[in-house]
């Protein structure tokens, strides 16, 4: 097995708001680049959960022709819908 070499990690100062945004996965850090990364991570996580749920439901015939690409597409569509619904201001 190859020897693992240590890596150097640069310490980055985060504001309390940035730290909370990262850990809560809420794109409200005040930093546009960080918020974009949080949004992408949020979308990827939700799509993965949607995909797993569709696979677990064992009813793939109803999901876009029962193929992996079709199921993945639907998972992202559903994830986007969940994110959009969460951004709607209620009341």
Wavefront OBJ file of the C-alpha trace (Angstrom):
o trace
v 0.000 0.000 0.000
v 1.285 3.455 -0.870
v 2.425 5.686 1.957
v 0.058 8.526 2.742
v 1.755 11.900 2.851
v 0.457 14.680 5.054
v -1.152 17.678 3.407
v -1.097 21.281 4.489
v -4.457 22.831 5.221
v -4.722 26.592 5.263
v -6.768 27.992 8.095
v -9.576 30.222 6.922
v -11.358 32.641 9.181
v -15.132 32.340 8.990
v -17.708 34.656 10.439
v -20.307 33.101 12.717
v -22.875 33.579 9.934
v -20.691 31.789 7.364
v -20.000 28.952 9.787
v -23.710 28.541 10.534
v -24.629 28.685 6.828
v -22.184 25.878 6.031
v -23.264 23.611 8.858
v -26.985 24.233 8.437
v -26.698 24.053 4.617
v -28.528 27.361 4.280
v -27.233 29.637 1.489
v -27.368 32.833 3.558
v -23.723 33.420 4.450
v -23.372 36.840 2.861
v -20.653 35.502 0.529
v -21.908 34.867 -3.035
v -19.350 32.146 -3.832
v -19.957 30.301 -0.579
v -23.727 30.540 -1.031
v -23.413 29.080 -4.556
v -21.445 26.116 -3.173
v -24.030 25.589 -0.439
v -26.849 25.647 -3.020
v -25.062 23.071 -5.139
v -24.399 20.824 -2.150
v -28.031 21.174 -1.090
v -29.250 20.238 -4.587
v -26.891 17.256 -4.857
v -27.906 15.932 -1.436
v -31.631 16.288 -2.146
v -31.327 14.680 -5.589
v -29.480 11.743 -4.026
v -32.223 11.336 -1.452
v -34.893 11.511 -4.156
v -33.022 8.927 -6.247
v -32.663 6.580 -3.273
v -36.354 6.957 -2.494
v -37.368 6.136 -6.045
v -35.116 3.067 -6.072
v -36.450 1.945 -2.667
v -40.058 2.400 -3.847
v -39.418 -0.441 -6.314
v -41.784 1.164 -8.800
v -39.302 2.269 -11.436
v -41.622 1.577 -14.357
v -43.338 4.895 -13.662
v -40.060 6.875 -13.640
v -39.040 8.017 -17.124
v -38.809 4.653 -18.878
v -37.071 2.754 -16.074
v -33.507 3.806 -16.918
v -30.812 5.323 -14.737
v -30.583 8.556 -16.744
v -34.331 9.054 -16.608
v -34.527 8.347 -12.887
v -31.600 10.710 -12.229
v -33.280 13.441 -14.262
v -36.510 13.073 -12.294
v -34.542 13.107 -9.012
v -33.009 16.486 -9.935
v -36.376 17.866 -11.075
v -37.884 16.872 -7.726
v -34.916 18.305 -5.800
v -35.260 21.597 -7.667
v -38.989 21.655 -6.851
v -38.313 21.094 -3.144
v -35.717 23.882 -3.101
v -38.059 26.255 -4.970
v -40.910 25.507 -2.574
v -38.624 26.224 0.370
v -37.729 29.641 -1.044
v -41.367 30.776 -1.258
v -42.275 33.248 1.458
v -45.403 32.129 3.320
v -47.648 34.613 5.067
l 1 2 3 4 5 6 7 8 9 10 11 12 13 14 15 16 17 18 19 20 21 22 23 24 25 26 27 28 29 30 31 32 33 34 35 36 37 38 39 40 41 42 43 44 45 46 47 48 49 50 51 52 53 54 55 56 57 58 59 60 61 62 63 64 65 66 67 68 69 70 71 72 73 74 75 76 77 78 79 80 81 82 83 84 85 86 87 88 89 90 91
